[in-house]
């Protein structure tokens, strides 16, 4: 299992457009992907609706968890995507 925490710096946080991009990338990995908010709520990283339910805003720290054969690569790619969100 791999995980990494990143702060959201995008002014509008994680909304539909970047959330959809995250889900699309997450689905390319074999590993099970989960995203956790600061309150400790974990959701499936391949579900846009679940991801949006976390209410991720600017300044929020989120942790990406991955379990599987490509977990390390998945976590690096997905946290990089979150750290560099653009509208």
C-alpha positions in Angstrom: 0.0 0.0 0.0 1.1 3.5 -0.8 -0.2 6.9 0.3 0.7 10.6 0.1 -0.9 13.8 1.4 -1.1 16.9 -0.7 -2.6 20.4 -0.1 -5.2 21.7 -2.6 -4.1 25.1 -3.9 -6.6 25.6 -6.7 -8.8 28.6 -5.9 -12.0 26.7 -6.6 -10.9 23.4 -5.0 -11.8 20.1 -6.5 -15.0 20.4 -8.4 -16.6 18.6 -11.4 -14.1 19.3 -14.2 -10.9 18.5 -12.3 -12.7 15.8 -10.4 -13.6 14.1 -13.6 -10.0 14.3 -14.7 -8.8 12.7 -11.5 -11.3 9.9 -11.8 -10.3 9.3 -15.5 -6.6 9.0 -14.5 -7.4 6.9 -11.4 -9.3 4.3 -13.6 -6.1 3.7 -15.6 -4.4 2.0 -12.7 -4.9 -1.6 -11.6 -4.6 -0.6 -7.9 -7.6 0.2 -5.7 -7.6 4.0 -5.3 -9.1 5.9 -2.3 -9.1 9.5 -1.4 -9.3 10.7 2.2 -10.2 14.2 3.5 -8.9 15.9 6.7 -11.9 14.5 8.6 -10.8 11.0 7.9 -13.6 10.2 5.4 -12.3 7.8 2.7 -14.0 7.3 -0.7 -13.4 5.4 -3.8 -11.2 7.4 -6.1 -12.8 6.1 -9.3 -16.2 7.6 -8.4 -16.8 11.3 -9.2 -19.9 11.5 -7.0 -18.0 10.0 -4.0 -15.0 12.3 -4.7 -17.1 15.4 -4.8 -18.9 14.4 -1.6 -15.6 15.1 0.3 -16.1 18.8 -0.3 -12.4 19.5 -1.1 -11.7 23.2 -1.1 -8.6 25.4 -1.4 -6.3 24.8 1.5 -7.6 21.3 2.3 -5.1 18.5 2.7 -6.2 15.2 1.0 -4.5 11.8 1.1 -4.5 9.5 -1.8 -4.2 5.8 -1.0 -3.5 3.0 -3.5 -3.2 -0.7 -3.0 -2.0 -3.0 -5.8 0.8 -3.6 -8.2 1.1 -0.1 -9.5 0.3 1.7 -6.2 3.5 3.8 -6.0 3.1 5.2 -9.5 -0.7 5.8 -9.0 -0.1 7.8 -5.8 2.6 9.9 -7.4 0.6 10.7 -10.6 -2.7 11.4 -8.7 -1.2 13.6 -6.0 0.7 15.5 -8.7 -2.6 16.0 -10.5 -4.2 17.3 -7.2 -1.3 19.6 -6.3 -1.5 21.2 -9.8 -5.3 21.5 -10.3 -6.4 24.1 -12.8 -9.9 25.2 -13.7 
